Amino acid sequence: MFFKRKNDNNIDNNDKNAINIENIENNNNNNKKEKRKFKDSINKKYLKNGSYSSVMIVVFVAIIIVINMIVGNLPSKYTQLDISSEKLYTIGDETKAMLKDLDKDVTIYQIAQSGSEDETISNLLQRYADESDHIKVEQKDPVVNPKFVSEYTSDNLSSNSLIVVCGDRNKVVNYNNIYESTMDYNTYSYQTTGFDGEGQITSAIAYVTSENLPVLYTLEGHGEQELDSTIKEDIEKANMEIKSLNLLTEGSVPEDAGCLLIDSPTTDISEDEKTALIDYLENGGKAMIFSDYTGEKMENFDAVLKNYGVSRVDGLVFEGDAQHYAAQMPYYLVPTVNSTDITSDVASSGYYILMPYAQGIQKSDDVRDTVNIESLLTTSDSAYSKKDLNSGSLEKEDGDVDGPFDLGVSITETVDDDKETHIIYYSTSNLLQSQINQMVSGGNEKLVMASLSSLVDTEDSTTVSIPSKSLEVSYLTLTAYDASFWKICTIGLIPGAFLLIGFMIWLKRRKA
């Protein structure tokens, strides 16, 4: 009985153990199922996230490709910033205006081996192509195309020279003319002093697209000034041919004259020359006239001016306003630049004009109603014309003529339906001198070339002369007023301010 109960207990225990084992196996199976479900859910989540990321990457790459394609088609002026201080490959408003009016196809060839291109010139050329659909730029490798250059010139061109072509006309721009250099006698080596890329390229485009190039005649035989080399280069860059004119031998101004330049004669013209000049002007002629104080009578020269309502004031103009003269010399005049069609670029750009030893210009009321006189440059109301230059005094004296005066005028008169006389007159030839021009950072040069362009521009020809961009130090122009103001600031106000601050600090510490 005892054994039987014991066996029954063993059987019950075995059953219990079997049940426990079965439960454990069921639990393990359930755990495996849960793990499998969890793993499956994790895999699905990763798969979903991975697919989303892949799609986003594809979309992002597509957006980048589209943006690059759009940017690649944008003009270089929007994608390439000109960070050079001199803005070497930025084109100016005059060039942009010329390109806007361009109606002929022009191709510019850059002659350079692959890999040796001048990047500054290449970038500048791309700006031209961006500005006009009529401009096409191509690079020609002289190694690959050895006979290409000989089709246009027999000269040996330097690498990165340019050939500008329009139809049957072409012009070569040598690389040596793009970069200007001067001899440094301290090191006996050439130093690059200027970049004339825009000036040379714009000039070449104007040359190949113009039908008739103007001729500029310069009057001679009366001690006239010789053209300054800088101005002469600018005139040639504007595609004007310069010829000398002796009216005594010629008898009249040639018919092909685009403009007549009279550059400050020191002796009077003859009666016949006066008649020839007036006949030329009254027939729709163009003239640019400069005069200087000589102390001699020049009745015939003055008669030409008087015929168009202007006359020279006796003596030299002195300024009483310190804001209108420079270099502490009241006869180094800094006139007001009036806003006109001729002077608009100079006035808007903030250039100064410097006119040493100028005479005053007076307008006459006794002139034909058809004559229109426009003031270009004027003095202040404090200006006066000193008649006695030997007095030894710079101050205004009895007998001096009160201002204000004009120092530059534009005179026009319509003589026929298709003809108009145009005269631009400045009362000192010092306006043309390089040394004076440098003192105002090229302001005088800009004014002179703008004046010439207004005289000779026609529908068949465009005269654009862009000054070279200097790589040297630019001059800071200060009027006498500005110089005095900064002298007071640096010598008096600034040291005084430091002394006052120092005294206040000392007083505060002393009280503490």
FIKE-147227 format. One record per residue (C-alpha): y, x, z; residue in one letter. Coordinates in pm, whole numbers, padded with zeros to 5 digits, always signed. Each point is the difference from the previous one (the first is absolute). Layout:
YXZA...
//
This chain:
+00000+00000+00000M+00223+00277+00091F-00081+00189-00320F+00050-00303-00211K+00349-00060+00133R+00081+00363-00056K-00114-00022-00359N+00207-00312-00049D+00302+00185+00130N-00068+00282-00245N-00025-00245-00284I+00332-00160+00103D+00164+00340+00016N-00131+00092-00344N+00135-00326-00138D+00332+00069+00157K+00006+00351-00141N-00087-00134-00342A+00279-00252+00023I+00242+00272+00109N-00106+00224-00286I+00042-00288-00242E+00344-00073+00143N+00097+00363-00031I-00120+00006-00360E+00192-00319-00072N+00310+00150+00160N-00043+00316-00204N-00039-00204-00314N+00309-00200+00087N+00193+00319+00069N-00110+00143-00335K+00111-00317-00175K+00336+00012+00179E+00041+00365-00089K-00092-00074-00361R+00248-00288-00015K+00269+00218+00159F-00075+00283-00243K+00007-00239-00293D+00335-00141+00112S+00139+00351+00043I-00120+00100-00348N+00154-00311-00152K+00331+00072+00180K+00006+00360-00120Y-00090-00111-00349L+00278-00255+00001K+00256+00249+00137N-00114+00268-00241G+00034-00232-00297S+00351-00101+00113Y+00102+00365+00041S-00140+00087-00342S+00195-00284-00161V+00321+00109+00178M-00048+00360-00114I-00047-00114-00359V+00313-00220+00021V+00202+00284+00160F-00105+00249-00268V+00086-00255-00271A+00346-00052+00154I+00060+00376+00013I-00104+00037-00365I+00233-00282-00107V+00291+00148+00202I-00059+00342-00157N-00003-00156-00346M+00328-00181+00071I+00164+00309+00152V-00124+00210-00291G+00192-00222-00240N+00323+00006+00205L+00284+00227-00121P+00003+00341+00164S+00339-00069+00160K-00182-00243+00233Y-00308+00214+00065T+00146+00352+00004Q+00287+00058+00240L+00248+00271-00094D+00038+00176+00335I+00178+00305-00143S+00349+00040+00146S+00151+00037-00349E-00194-00303-00141K-00128+00216-00284L-00212-00264-00171Y+00217-00302+00072T+00204-00122-00298I+00355-00126+00042G+00180-00319-00094D+00146+00144-00323E-00345+00091-00129T-00141-00338+00107K+00280-00179-00187A-00072+00203-00314M-00375-00068+00023L+00065-00370+00053K+00188-00015-00332D-00257+00213-00182L-00145-00183-00302D-00186+00286-00172K-00337+00154+00085D+00023+00353+00139V-00288+00235+00075T+00044+00293+00240I-00257+00280-00029Y-00049+00235+00294Q-00131+00330-00134I-00226+00141+00271A-00358+00111+00051Q-00219-00236+00201S+00038+00086+00368G+00330+00190-00042S+00235-00298-00025E+00329+00016+00191D-00046-00294+00239E+00372-00058+00040T+00047-00036-00376I-00314-00214-00032S+00117-00236+00275N+00346-00020-00157L-00146-00085-00341L-00210-00274+00156Q+00317-00157+00142R+00140-00018-00354Y-00318-00167-00125A+00010-00248+00289D+00362-00089-00073E-00043-00089-00369S-00286-00129-00212D+00145+00202-00289H-00071+00332+00174I-00344+00158-00040K-00100+00325+00170V-00280+00226-00125E-00124+00342+00103Q-00088+00248-00274K-00212+00301+00088D+00103+00290-00230P-00351+00147+00030V-00166-00320-00118V+00278-00079-00254N+00131+00345-00109P+00186-00133-00306K+00174-00294+00165F+00319+00182+00107V+00049+00158-00344S+00044-00349-00147E+00333-00026+00182Y+00129+00355+00060T-00068+00360-00091S+00110+00121+00346D-00245+00117+00263N+00028-00266+00269L-00055+00071+00366S-00271-00195+00180S+00117-00348+00111N+00264-00021-00272S+00056-00345-00150L+00021-00141-00352I+00173-00337-00029V-00075-00194-00320V+00135-00323-00148C-00090-00068-00362G+00114+00293-00211D+00229+00141+00270R-00113+00238+00272N+00147+00232+00258K-00159+00285+00192V+00081+00041+00370V-00093+00351+00107N-00137+00045+00349Y+00260+00273+00062N+00277-00259-00048N-00154-00240+00253I+00018+00247+00287Y+00330+00186+00037E+00006+00348+00150S+00251+00272+00080T-00028+00369+00075M+00006+00094+00368D+00159+00345-00005Y-00113+00070+00356N-00365-00015-00101T+00044+00041-00378Y-00219-00302-00060S+00062-00343-00146Y+00031-00288+00244Q-00053-00364-00100T+00327-00180+00066T-00033-00337-00173G-00234-00257-00153F+00123-00165-00319D-00306-00204-00087G+00170-00338-00016E+00303+00138-00182G-00204+00169-00271Q-00250-00283-00052I+00267-00273-00010T+00205+00209-00242S-00302+00049-00227A-00080-00373-00002I+00362-00082-00086A-00006+00260-00277Y-00317-00123-00175V+00100-00368+00024T+00363+00035-00116S+00094-00058-00362E+00331+00188-00002N+00095+00271+00247L+00371+00021+00090P+00218+00301-00078V+00250+00118+00261L+00298+00190-00145Y+00197+00227+00233T+00361+00067-00091L+00095+00369-00020E+00300+00216-00085G+00223-00077+00302H-00151+00209+00277G-00247-00271+00097E-00249+00065+00279Q-00349+00111-00100E-00268-00252+00094L-00175+00084+00326D-00362+00100-00060S-00138-00277+00224T+00198-00273-00176I-00092+00147-00339K-00371-00014+00089E+00042-00359+00117D+00167-00097-00327I-00278+00161-00203E-00259-00170+00223K+00171-00330-00086A-00080+00080-00366N+00362+00048-00103M+00072+00266-00258E+00305+00210+00092I+00234+00119-00277K+00340+00167+00011S+00299-00159-00172L+00317+00171-00120N+00236-00277-00109L+00236+00243-00166L-00266+00095-00255T-00193-00328-00012E+00305-00226-00015G-00184-00295+00161S-00283-00083+00235V-00331-00007-00198P-00154-00339-00069E-00326+00089+00172D+00177+00056+00333A-00164-00199+00274G+00261+00121+00247C+00285+00251+00021L+00033+00223+00308L+00342+00145+00082I-00051+00241+00289D+00334+00091+00155S+00212+00172-00267P+00245+00256+00141T+00237-00019-00296T+00127-00307-00181D-00163-00143-00311I+00200-00015-00322S+00169-00306-00146E-00266-00027-00272D-00279+00026+00257E+00165-00272+00208K+00008-00227-00305T-00364+00078-00084A-00109-00077+00357L+00187-00332+00014I-00136-00099-00342D-00354+00073+00119Y+00042-00197+00323L+00175-00297-00161E-00293-00029-00238N-00243-00062+00287G-00051+00362+00109G-00148+00119+00330K+00148+00282+00204A-00047+00169+00335M+00315+00182+00108I+00062+00246+00283F+00335+00155+00086S+00129+00258+00248D+00341+00078+00139Y+00157+00278-00209T+00371-00008+00078G+00071-00011-00375E+00115-00291-00208K-00271-00158-00211M+00188-00276-00179E-00253-00068-00277N-00297-00005+00238F+00189-00234+00233D+00093-00219-00300A-00371-00066-00065V-00042-00114+00362L+00320-00204-00012K-00126-00184-00309N-00267-00145+00229Y+00219-00079+00298G-00052+00296+00235V+00202+00307+00092S-00030+00306+00223R+00203+00016+00321V+00199+00322+00049D-00156+00246+00243G-00334+00002+00181L-00139-00273+00224V-00033+00070+00375F-00174-00235+00242E+00156-00111+00326G-00318-00174+00113D-00256+00239+00152A-00285-00225-00115Q+00094+00065-00365H-00002+00380-00020Y-00254+00273+00075A-00023+00363+00111A+00316-00041+00210Q+00204+00012-00322M+00203-00314-00083P-00012+00083-00374Y-00384-00011-00001Y+00004-00372-00060L-00286-00236+00089V+00109-00317-00182P-00125-00353+00045T-00264-00082-00262V+00072-00349-00129N-00293-00221-00092S-00002-00031-00380T-00267+00001-00270D+00049+00375-00038I+00008+00097+00367T-00241-00258+00143S-00291+00245+00041D+00222+00261+00163V+00163-00253+00233A-00325-00170+00102S-00176+00333+00063S+00271+00112+00241G+00096+00316-00190Y+00331+00169+00071Y+00224+00116-00288I+00201+00318+00051L+00312+00062-00211M+00200+00314+00088P+00346+00053-00151Y+00026-00342-00165A+00306-00170-00141Q+00079-00364+00057G-00043-00255-00279I+00254-00279-00032Q-00052-00320-00195K+00281-00119-00223S+00115-00357-00031D+00134+00075-00348D-00330-00015-00191V-00171-00236-00240R-00161-00311+00150D-00326+00092-00170T-00032+00319+00208V-00202-00034+00320N+00023+00274+00265I-00261+00010+00277E+00032+00228+00304S-00307+00216+00066L+00124+00237+00272L+00300-00056+00229T+00169+00181+00288T+00098-00152+00333S+00342-00153+00058D+00096+00316+00192S-00029+00224-00307A+00305+00162-00156Y+00067+00220-00302S+00169+00327+00090K+00242+00108-00270K+00109+00334+00147D-00320+00199+00033L+00191+00312+00105N+00149-00159+00310S-00268+00148+00227G-00048-00328+00185S-00295-00235-00027L+00190-00284+00162E+00181-00270-00195K+00358+00096-00087E+00302-00165-00156D-00050-00054-00371G-00380-00033+00022D-00146-00310-00164V-00163-00260+00224D-00355-00117-00072G-00247-00150-00036P-00110+00146-00334F-00288-00041-00239D-00198+00318-00063L-00232-00150-00259G+00038-00299-00234V-00197-00180-00270S+00207-00133-00291I-00133-00247-00257T+00155-00183-00295E-00171-00228-00251T+00126+00087-00348V-00244-00197-00215D-00282-00244+00055D-00249+00287-00003D+00218+00289+00123K+00135+00090+00340E+00203+00301+00104T-00121+00153+00324H+00166+00286+00189I-00102+00143+00338I+00264+00226+00151Y-00026+00223+00309Y+00298+00200+00124S-00178+00327+00085T-00262+00208-00180S-00129+00129+00335N-00212-00312+00000L-00227+00187-00248L-00047+00321+00200Q-00343+00077+00148S+00139+00146+00324Q+00201-00315+00069I-00292-00220-00100N-00230+00177+00249Q+00239-00080+00283M-00068-00372-00054V-00373+00037-00074S+00033-00091-00368G+00242-00292+00031G+00244+00137-00259N-00281+00071-00247E-00134-00353+00039K+00345-00150-00063L+00071+00212-00310V-00335-00081-00162M+00034-00371+00079A+00343+00007-00166S-00132+00174-00312L-00292-00241-00026S+00234-00299+00010S+00192+00149-00294L-00287+00087-00233V-00277-00250+00079D-00079-00225-00297T-00279-00235-00106E-00157+00281-00203D+00017+00273+00264S-00031+00034+00375T+00153+00292+00187T-00160+00045+00340V+00041+00327+00185S-00181+00025+00334I+00113+00295+00216P-00261+00248+00116S-00135-00053+00352K+00101+00301+00205S-00261+00173+00214L+00271+00191+00183E+00217-00098+00296V+00230-00295-00072S+00366+00021+00095Y+00143-00231+00265L+00344-00123-00106T+00245-00059+00283L+00353-00122-00038T+00268+00157+00219A-00016-00304+00228Y-00377+00031+00041D+00025+00374+00063A+00263-00054+00270S-00203-00277+00162F-00317+00209+00029W+00199+00301+00114K+00143-00205+00288I-00349-00132+00082C-00172+00341+00005T+00280+00196+00167I+00141-00264+00233G-00194-00320+00056L-00357+00129+00028I+00077+00297+00234P+00233-00228+00198G-00277-00256+00043A-00239+00266+00136F+00268+00128+00240L+00066-00353+00126L-00372-00069+00053I-00039+00334+00180G+00297-00072+00225F-00136-00345+00093M-00343+00148+00086I+00166+00271+00213W+00217-00258+00179L-00302-00223+00072K-00203+00287+00144R+00296+00118+00209R+00038-00344+00162K-00374-00015+00067A
//
